[in-house]
Amino acid sequence: MAPSCLKSLSFVLGAVLAGVAAAHEAAAAAAAAAPAAPTLAAPLPTGLGSCHQPITLDAASSQVDYRSNTVDFRQVVISQCTTRVQADHAHATGLNFTNSRWTFDGNVHIEAEQRGSLRSDQAVVEFKDNRITRATITGKPAEFEQERADSGQPARGHADEIVYDVTNGTVRLSNDAWLTNGQTEVSGSLLVYNIRGQSLQAGAAPGTDQRVHIKIPTGAVQNPGKGEPVKPDGGPTPPKPESPQ
């Protein structure tokens, strides 16, 4: 994303699935057996950042198609470190966490770092080198929320599509995007919220000229001598975001 498209806003606010892709000579026996509830783990290679835990998968049942190299899970939970993906169904191609994309459907709930969470109708989760790297959720709408320890008020947002970049700790809301810290509201075609820094960038999505709208609650007055907005009772409020040029 080109830096010129975004304006900074202050906003206080190890392996492959073991045993799943079995050898073809074991396929007949596996098909005859009743599907068991799997608990699978893929160990992480070392030196991949702060998360060194394996990916774990739990499901009520699984169905493997060895000819197409695909698998379907029911009532599935996949987790690694602070990231946890839960859904009614999951479909995977490749049967591994090395380099694959998994589709989740039905009551998708993703727990993110820093007390963040996402909910949607559908999600596509990308895995690379046995790590959860990205989750793209879609819905009407897809929703994001983060419990903020500083104020007790959650940061909440929704959009038609939200991309959670696990590596960078950001959520990218696009198409009818809206985000609030409990007081200030920001809406536009593209909002990028940093979960770790609790900061926001807003601008127009590529190919659009939609302006950014900022709604600041009435009743805030300027703090004389400091230039900081305060509540009428004297309590601090988040600094006023800068409107994009």
Sequence and secondary structure as in RCSB ss.txt:
>XXXX:A:sequence
MAPSCLKSLSFVLGAVLAGVAAAHEAAAAAAAAAPAAPTLAAPLPTGLGSCHQPITLDAASSQVDYRSNTVDFRQ
VVISQCTTRVQADHAHATGLNFTNSRWTFDGNVHIEAEQRGSLRSDQAVVEFKDNRITRATITGKPAEFEQERAD
SGQPARGHADEIVYDVTNGTVRLSNDAWLTNGQTEVSGSLLVYNIRGQSLQAGAAPGTDQRVHIKIPTGAVQNPG
KGEPVKPDGGPTPPKPESPQ
>XXXX:A:secstr
  GGGEEEE      S TTTS  GGGHHHHHHS     EEEE   SSSSS    EEEEEEEEEEETTTTEEEEEE
EEEEETTEEEEEEEEEEESSSSSEEEEEEEEEEEEEETTTEEEEEEEEEEEEETTEEEEEEEEEEEEEEEE  TT
TS  EEEEEEEEEEETTTTEEEEEEEEEEESSS EEEEEEEEEETTTTEEEEE  TT     EEE  TT EEETT
TTEEE TTS B         
